[in-house]
Amino acid sequence: MTEKGVHIEGVDYYTLTERPQSGNGHPERHVLLAHALMSNLHMYDQTVKALTNAGFTTIRFDHIGHNNTPAPSSNASYHMDDLTRHMHQLVEATTGQKHLHAVIGCSIGGVLALRYAMLYPGNVEKVISIAAPGIVTPEPSKALWSQRIEQFEEDSRSGGSVLCHATVNRWFPGERAEDDSVRAEALSHVKTCSLAGYKMLADTIRDYDYGDEVRGIRDVKCLVVAGSEDSAVSPGLLKDVASRIVGAEFVRMEGAGHLPPMHKVEELNGMMLAFLEG
């Protein structure tokens, strides 16, 4: 395990690189993982364990203003393309090369994974996009993000955690007792997100449109994953996204909410490894 800080355009990114056991697998097969807004790189702890056991080297990072990556002191703004470019630079800074076997992303990370395939098709072989909120900013979500920012601001003033609990309940819907431990873990993650980081990424997720460009993905193998219980995005919408990409696969995960890497660990890992090794 290697921790490294990487400075890019005013952002001091925290990265974590993990390699398979010596002599196990192919360390040159690198996989980059991008986490959900308000979560952090630890949402992939079980994913990384499966990947390194299978011989992959993983690179994780915390988004701007999340967990160990502080928000910049300036009131900077970042488009989805900026974050994708940062991811590309993080790969070279942590591995010494540009080529990736795969990019895996969930939620905003799912959009970033697809954008990576659009911008850097020669540098990545496969993409797994999980629970992306569409390939175009959904119009109704713009007002929702404003409301969430207001709630975060109120929580910051009062010392409350209304938004944290609401976010976790939205990610893992229902009242299944077996989800209690994963909800508790996710709650610890969301509490590491700063208000500044939340605002920055909320602005990012309210301003993108790749509806036409996504059709240009031809040389990168893509898997689009949706959760049947995801209130943030319908499986039908993500099935449509997959249909725009030549040769893309689509999987609807029954019973999964917005964060399948935490919610349905074994099922997601099995599907992921089959796709990456296929």
N, C-alpha and C positions, 0 to 999 in steps of 0.2 A: 504494500500500500504506500503510495507516494502522494503527499500533499504538496500543492504548489500554488503560489499566488501569481496571477498573470494580469498585467496592467494593459488595458485596451481602452483608448479614448476616454480617459477619466474614470474608468471602472476598474477596481481591483478585484478581479474574479478569484474566488476560491475554487480550486479543482482537486479532484481525488482520482488517482489512477490506480487500478488494481489489476494484477496479472495472475495468470494461472500458476499452479505449482510448477516448480522447475521440471522441465522435461514433459510436462503435460500439455498436449494439444499444440496449438499454433499461436504463440504470443503475438505474431505480426497481424493477427486478425483483430482489428480495433473496432470497438463499438462505442459510440457517443450517445449519452442519454440526457434528455432535456425534461425537466420536471414541470409539474403543474404550477400555475400561479397560486401563490400563498402557501405552497408546500415547500419542500426543499429536497436536496439530493438523496436524503434518506428514505424517501418514498420508494426508492429502487433497491433497498438493501437486499431483499429476497431475489430480485431480478438479477442483480450483480452476482450473487452467490451462485445462481444457476449458470450464468454466463461464464464465470471464471472456472467453475467445475467442468464446463464443456470445452475449455481451452481458449476462450476469448479474453482479450484484454479490454477492460472497460475504462471509460473516461466520463466522470460526472462533474458537474459544476452547480453552484448555487446561482440562481438568477440575481439580477441587480436588486439590492435592498432586501434580499432574502438570506436568512441564516448567516453564513460566514462571508457573504459578499456584501459589503456596505453600499448604501446608496451614495452616489457622488455628491460632493458638497454643492455643486451648481444645480440649478433647476433644469437639467438637461432633459430632453425628450428623445425617445428611441422608437423608430419604426420597426416593424417586424423584419424588414430587410437588414437593419442595423444589427439586431440580435442574431440573425442568421450568419451575418458576416463575422460577428464576434465568435460564434461557435466554430466557424471555419478556422479562425486564427487561434482559438484555444487548442484545436487538434494539433496544429503544427507546433505550438509552444510546448505542448505536453509530450508529444511523441516524436517530434523532429521530422515528421512527414505529413503530407496532406491527405493521403489515401485512407479511407475508412471502409471496413466491411459493411457497417450499417450505422444508421442513426435511428434511435428509438425515442419517441416523444409522446407525452400524454397531456391532454388538454391544450393549453397554449403550446406546449412542447410538441403536440401532434401537428399543429400548423407549422411550426418551425421545422419539423422533420420533412414535411412535404416541400416547404420552401427551399430547404437544403438541396433536395433532389432537383428542383428547378434551376437553382443558381450554380450548383456544383456537380452536374451529372457525371463528370469525369473523375470525381474524387470520392464517390460513394457507390457501392454496389446495390445495397438494399435499404429500404426504409420501412419502419413499422410506425404507423400513425394511429394512436389510441385516443379515442374520445375527443378528437379535435372539434372545436365549436364551428364546424363548417370551413369552407375554403374562402368564404366572404363573411365579413362581420355581419352577424344577424342584426337587423335594424332594432328589434325590440330589446336586445341586450344592451344597447348603448345607454338607455335610461336606467337599466338595472345596475350597471356598473357605477353610475353616478350615485344611486341610492346606497350602494355598498360602501363607497368611499365616505359618504356622509355618516354611515353607521360606524365605520372605522374611526373617523374623527371624533365622534361622540364617545366611543369606547376609550379612545386615548385620553380624552378629558376626564372621564368618570372612573377610569381604571377597570371598566367592564370588559366582557369578552363575548358580547352578543354576536358579533360577526363571526368570530372563531367557531362558536358552537353551530351557528346557522350554516356555515360553510361545510363543516364536517357532516352535519345531518343531510345536507344536499348531496354530498359526495356518496354517502352510504345510506340510501333511503330505507325506510322500514324500521322495524323494531326487533330484528332477529338477534337473539342473545349471542349467537356465534360471531356477530360483528362487533361486539362490545370492545374487545381488545384492540381491534384494528382502528376503531373510532378513537380510542384513547391515544393510540400511537399517532394517528393523523392530527389529533388536537395538539399534541406536543410539537408537531411540525409547523402548524399554522401560527402558533404563538411565536415563532422565530422570524416571522415576516414583519418588516417595518412598514409604517404608514407611507413613507416616501417610496419604498419599493413597490408597495401595492398600487399607489397612484400611477407610478411610471408604467408598470405593466398593464394596468387597467386602460391607460391611454393607448398603449400599443395594441391591445386586443380589440379596441373600438375603431381601429383605422387600418383595415387591410382588405384587399380584394384581389384574389388570385384565380377568380372563376374562369378566366380565359387561359391564363398562363399554365394552369395545372395540366391542361391538355398536351402541353409540350413535354411532359415527362414520358420518355420512351425507352431510355437505356438503363433506368433504375427500376429494379423489381420492388413493387410496393404491396404492403399488406395494410389494409384499413380496418380497424377494430372499433366496434361500437358495443356499449353495454345496453341490454334491454331495459334496465331500470334507470338509465341516465336521464335525469330531468333537464340537463343542460343542452343536450343535443339528441335528436331522434335518430334511431338506426336508419330510418329511411333517408334522411339527409346525407348521412355518411355513405350509404350504399350508392347514392347519386354521385358523391365525390369520387368513389372508387370507379364508377362507370366511366368517368371522364379520363381515366388514366389507362393507357394501353397495357393490357395484361395484368392489371391490379387485382388482387384478391380481397374479398370482403368477408369479415366474420362478425356475426352478431353473437355476443356472449350472454347467454341467458342468466338472469339474476344478478348481473354485474351493474354497478353504478358508474360513477364518473372516473374512478381510479382503479381499474382492473388490476394493475400491478400489485396493489395492496389488498384489494377486495377478493380476487379470485386467483391467488398466487399460483397454485399448481396448474390450473387450466391455462392461464396466460403463459407461464413458463414453458409448458409443453408445446403450445402453439408457436411460441417465439422460436424455440430451438429447432423445431421442424422446419420453419420458414428460413431461418438463417443458415441451416446446414443443408437445405434442399438444393 
